[in-house]
Amino acid sequence: MTIEVELHRSPDYTSAGRLPLAPLLCEVFEPILGRDLTGARFVLNLAAVEDGEPLSGRPTLVNLGSSHGYVEVTIVQHDRIIYQHPHTVTEIVAAPLQRHLREALPQITDWGFRLVGPGMEGLSMVRPTPEVVGLVNIAANSGRRRTTHVEEVPEPDPPVAALADLGVGEPGRSRGGSAERLDATLVAVVFRPTAYRSLTGHEFSSVVEEGGFVIGHRHADAERPGRHLLEVTAVVTAESTGASLLRFTFTGESFLRLSNLLARRGLQEQILGWYHTHLFAATPDFGLSTVDVRLHTTTFRRPWQVAVLLNLDQQERVLRVYGSAGDGMTELPFWLAEGRHPEDTATQAADTSPAES
C-alpha cells in the first residue's frame, strides 16, 4: 500500500500535487539507525491524537490532518523489526519536506500537507484559522476585587557538595556525555551503583517501552556555583501509566503512589526526573524524540530535572542522560559513584523500586 504526502499551498491551501512518503522517511531514519533502508518496509499506525503545532522555520508547514497527529513507526528489514517508536507526523514528514521545499520553491513561505492513501480516506482535512491582524484584547473590569491569591513557595537551597563527596574518584572520566562540557551545563548526574545496575541489568520488555521515575538527592555544586549535582539513589517503575501512542504517560495516580513510596523509604529523596527505554540501538544522531521532549517539558517542570534514556538492542545497552538547555534538551555528563554508600544498605532493606533486581 502506497502512502503519499499531499501538498497544499498557503494562504488558501490549494492542492499543489503529491510526493511519495517513503523517500522522506528514509531521509529521516537512515541517519538515526546508521544504515541504508533501501527496500525496508515502513508500517505506520496513526493515532487520533491532536497535534496542530506548525513546524516553524522557512517555509512553515502545518499538518492539515492534525486530528491524527501522532504515528507509531515500525521499520522492518530482512524480515526483522529493526525500529519501533512513536513520533509526531510533523517530525517525520514536515522536517524533511521543509528542506526540499525551501530548495525547490524558496518564494513560497507557507505550506500545508497531509498523508493520503488507501485506508486513510476517512481522515478529515482541517484548514487552520487565519490569524487576525490588528487584533487588540481589552480586559473588562468587573469592579470585583479578587479574594484569592496563589503563588509558588520557593524551594529551600539544596546542600552543597562536590563530585568527590558523592563518590566520584575521577571527575574527568564521565560515563556519558562529556566531562569537558560540564562548564556548559547546569546539571551533572551521579548514579549510585544500585541505581545504575537497576537500569543496566534489569530485564526490560523487548516488545513495549517501559519507564518510571528517577529519585535521589539534589546538591549545589561546590566547585561550580549555579550548577546542580543530582545523586540518583534509585529508579522506580511507574504505576498507573497511560498506554497510548505516546508510549509513556504519567498520571496523577503515578505521582501519588511514588509519593507514598518516598515516605516509606524515609530517605528524604526527591523526584529528579524520569527514565524510559527505546527498543533499538543508540546512535549519535537520535536521542530523545519530539514526543519524549514534550512529555519532559510538560510533566517535569523543574529546570534541573532530567530524562534518562536507555536504548536496548540485542548487542548492547546504552544509557544517556538529558537536561533542559534553552528551548531544547542536551546530553549531560554522568558518573558512577565508587564503593558502597551507607544509604545503599537502607535502600535494599526499604520498599524499593520494582525495577530493582
C-alpha positions in Angstrom: 0.0 0.0 0.0 1.5 3.4 -1.1 1.1 6.4 1.2 1.8 9.8 -0.3 2.2 13.4 1.0 -0.4 15.8 -0.5 0.9 19.4 -0.6 -1.3 22.5 -0.2 -0.1 26.0 -1.0 -1.0 28.7 1.6 -2.8 31.0 2.2 -5.7 29.3 0.6 -4.2 25.8 0.9 -4.9 24.9 -2.7 -3.7 21.4 -3.8 -0.2 21.5 -5.2 0.5 17.9 -6.0 1.7 14.8 -4.2 5.1 13.3 -3.2 5.9 9.7 -2.2 6.3 9.3 1.5 9.0 6.5 1.6 12.0 8.6 0.4 11.2 11.2 3.1 11.1 8.5 5.8 14.4 7.1 4.6 15.9 10.6 4.8 14.8 10.8 8.5 15.6 7.3 9.7 18.8 6.4 7.8 20.9 8.8 10.0 19.1 7.6 13.1 19.7 4.0 12.5 23.0 4.4 10.7 22.1 2.0 7.9 20.7 2.0 4.3 17.0 1.5 4.3 16.6 0.7 0.7 13.9 -2.0 0.4 12.8 -1.6 4.1 9.1 -1.7 4.9 7.6 1.2 6.9 4.5 0.3 9.0 2.6 3.4 10.2 0.0 3.3 12.9 -1.7 6.7 13.1 -3.3 7.7 16.4 -6.3 10.1 16.9 -4.3 12.5 19.0 -4.5 16.2 18.1 -1.3 17.9 17.1 -1.8 21.2 15.2 1.5 22.7 16.1 3.1 24.0 12.9 6.8 23.5 12.0 8.5 26.8 12.3 11.3 27.9 10.0 11.3 28.6 6.3 8.9 27.6 4.9 6.5 27.0 7.7 4.5 23.8 7.4 1.2 22.7 9.1 -0.3 19.3 9.2 -3.8 19.5 7.7 -4.6 16.1 9.1 -3.8 17.2 12.6 -6.7 15.2 14.1 -4.2 12.2 13.8 -1.0 14.0 14.7 0.9 11.1 16.1 2.2 7.9 14.5 3.9 4.8 15.6 6.6 3.9 13.1 7.8 0.3 12.7 10.6 -0.4 10.3 11.0 -4.0 9.0 14.1 -5.0 7.1 15.2 -8.5 6.1 12.1 -9.9 7.9 13.2 -8.4 11.3 11.8 -5.4 13.2 14.8 -3.0 13.5 12.9 0.1 14.9 9.7 0.8 16.6 8.9 4.2 18.2 6.2 6.9 18.3 6.7 10.3 16.6 4.7 13.3 15.6 3.7 13.4 12.0 5.3 16.8 11.8 8.6 15.4 13.0 8.9 12.7 10.4 7.2 14.3 7.4 7.4 18.1 7.7 11.0 18.3 8.7 12.5 16.6 5.6 9.7 18.2 3.4 10.7 21.6 4.6 14.3 21.2 3.3 13.1 20.1 -0.1 10.5 22.9 -0.5 13.0 25.5 0.7 15.3 24.5 -2.1 12.7 23.9 -4.9 10.3 26.7 -4.2 12.0 29.3 -2.0 9.5 32.0 -2.9 6.6 30.2 -1.1 6.8 30.8 2.6 3.9 28.7 3.9 2.7 25.2 3.1 0.2 22.7 4.4 0.4 18.9 4.0 -1.4 15.7 4.9 -1.0 12.0 4.4 -3.2 10.3 1.8 -3.5 6.8 0.6 -5.5 3.5 1.0 -7.3 3.3 4.3 -6.9 7.0 5.0 -10.0 8.2 3.1 -11.9 8.9 6.3 -9.4 11.3 7.8 -10.7 14.8 7.6 -8.7 17.8 6.3 -8.7 20.8 8.6 -7.6 24.2 7.3 -6.1 26.3 10.1 -7.9 29.5 11.1 -6.0 32.5 9.7 -4.5 34.8 12.3 -6.4 38.1 12.8 -4.2 41.1 12.0 -4.6 44.2 14.2 -6.5 42.5 17.0 -6.5 44.3 20.4 -7.7 42.5 23.5 -9.4 44.7 26.0 -9.9 43.3 29.5 -13.2 44.3 31.1 -13.1 45.5 34.7 -15.9 43.9 36.6 -15.2 46.0 39.6 -14.9 42.9 41.8 -11.9 42.5 44.0 -10.0 39.2 43.8 -10.2 37.4 47.1 -7.7 34.6 46.3 -4.0 34.6 45.6 -1.9 31.6 44.8 1.9 31.7 44.5 4.6 29.0 44.4 6.5 28.6 47.6 10.3 28.7 46.8 12.3 25.6 47.4 14.9 25.6 50.1 18.5 25.8 49.0 20.0 22.3 48.4 23.0 21.2 50.4 26.4 21.9 48.9 28.6 19.0 47.7 31.4 18.3 45.2 31.7 15.3 42.9 34.3 13.8 45.3 31.8 14.0 48.1 29.4 11.8 46.1 31.9 9.1 45.5 33.3 10.2 42.1 37.0 9.5 42.1 38.0 10.8 38.6 35.7 13.7 37.6 37.5 13.9 34.2 36.2 10.4 33.2 32.5 10.6 32.9 30.5 7.6 31.6 28.1 9.6 29.5 28.0 13.0 27.8 31.3 14.8 28.1 33.0 15.8 31.3 34.7 18.6 29.4 31.3 20.1 28.7 30.4 20.3 32.4 31.2 24.0 32.3 28.4 24.5 29.7 25.7 22.5 31.5 23.6 23.4 34.5 23.2 19.8 35.7 25.5 16.8 36.2 24.4 13.4 37.5 26.0 10.8 39.7 24.4 7.3 39.9 24.7 5.1 43.0 25.8 1.6 42.0 22.5 0.1 42.9 20.5 2.6 40.8 22.9 2.1 37.9 22.6 -1.6 38.0 18.8 -1.3 38.1 18.9 0.3 34.7 21.7 -1.5 33.0 21.0 -5.0 34.4 17.2 -5.2 34.6 15.3 -7.4 32.1 13.1 -4.8 30.4 10.5 -5.7 27.9 11.6 -6.2 24.3 8.1 -5.5 23.0 6.9 -2.3 24.6 8.7 0.7 26.1 8.9 0.9 29.8 9.8 3.7 32.2 9.4 5.3 35.5 10.9 7.8 38.0 14.4 8.7 38.9 14.8 9.6 42.6 17.6 10.8 44.9 19.2 14.0 46.2 19.9 17.4 44.7 23.0 19.2 45.6 24.6 22.6 44.8 27.9 22.1 43.1 30.6 23.3 45.5 33.1 23.7 42.6 30.9 25.3 40.0 28.4 27.8 41.6 25.0 27.8 39.9 25.1 24.1 38.9 23.2 21.2 40.3 24.6 17.8 41.1 21.9 15.1 41.1 22.7 12.0 43.1 20.5 9.2 41.8 19.8 6.7 44.6 17.1 4.5 42.9 14.8 4.1 39.9 11.2 3.4 40.4 8.9 1.7 37.8 5.9 4.0 37.4 2.4 2.6 38.1 -0.9 3.7 36.7 0.7 5.0 33.5 -1.3 5.7 30.3 -1.0 3.2 27.5 -1.2 5.2 24.3 0.9 6.1 21.2 2.8 8.5 23.5 4.0 5.2 25.0 4.6 6.7 28.4 2.0 8.9 30.0 2.3 9.7 33.7 -1.0 10.2 35.7 -1.8 11.8 39.0 -2.0 8.3 40.5 1.6 7.6 39.3 2.8 10.5 41.3 0.6 9.7 44.3 2.0 6.1 44.5 5.5 7.4 44.2 4.9 9.9 47.0 3.8 7.1 49.3 6.9 5.1 48.3 9.2 8.0 49.1 7.5 8.4 52.5 8.0 4.7 53.3 11.7 4.8 52.3 12.2 7.8 54.7 15.5 8.9 53.0 14.4 12.5 52.1 14.6 11.8 48.4 13.2 13.9 45.6 11.9 13.3 42.1 15.0 14.0 40.0 13.3 13.1 36.7 12.2 10.1 34.8 13.6 7.3 32.6 12.3 5.2 29.8 13.5 2.7 27.2 13.9 2.8 23.4 13.8 -0.6 21.7 16.5 0.0 19.2 20.3 0.7 19.1 21.5 4.1 20.2 23.0 6.4 17.5 24.7 9.8 17.9 22.0 11.4 15.7 19.0 10.3 17.7 18.4 10.6 21.5 15.0 11.8 22.8 12.2 12.1 20.2 9.9 15.0 19.9 7.3 13.1 21.9 9.8 12.5 24.7 10.8 16.1 24.9 7.1 17.2 25.1 6.5 14.8 27.9 9.5 16.0 29.8 8.8 19.7 29.4 5.1 19.4 30.3 5.5 17.0 33.2 8.9 17.6 34.8 9.0 21.3 35.0 12.0 21.9 37.3 15.0 23.2 35.3 17.2 20.7 37.0 15.1 17.6 36.4 16.5 15.1 33.9 15.3 12.5 31.4 17.3 9.2 31.4 17.2 7.2 28.2 18.1 3.5 27.9 18.5 2.2 24.4 18.1 -1.6 24.1 19.0 -3.9 21.3 20.3 -7.5 21.1 24.0 -6.4 21.3 24.2 -3.7 23.9 22.6 -1.2 26.2 23.4 2.5 26.1 22.4 4.8 28.9 22.2 8.6 28.3 21.0 11.5 30.4 19.4 14.7 29.1 18.6 18.0 30.6 16.9 21.3 29.6 19.0 23.7 27.7 17.3 26.8 26.4 14.3 25.8 24.2 15.6 22.2 23.8 17.5 19.5 25.6 21.1 18.5 25.7 23.0 15.4 26.7 24.5 15.7 30.2 27.7 14.1 31.7 27.2 11.4 34.4 29.3 9.3 36.7 29.1 6.1 38.6 29.8 6.5 42.3 32.6 4.3 43.7 32.1 2.0 46.6 29.0 1.4 48.8 27.2 4.3 50.3 25.6 3.8 53.8 22.2 4.5 52.3 22.5 1.7 49.8 22.0 -0.8 52.5 19.0 1.0 53.8 17.7 1.2 50.2 17.8 -2.5 49.8 16.0 -3.1 53.1 13.3 -0.5 52.3 10.3 -0.8 50.0 12.2 -0.2 46.7 11.6 0.1 43.0 10.0 -2.8 41.1 12.8 -2.2 38.5 15.5 -3.1 41.0 16.6 -6.7 41.0 
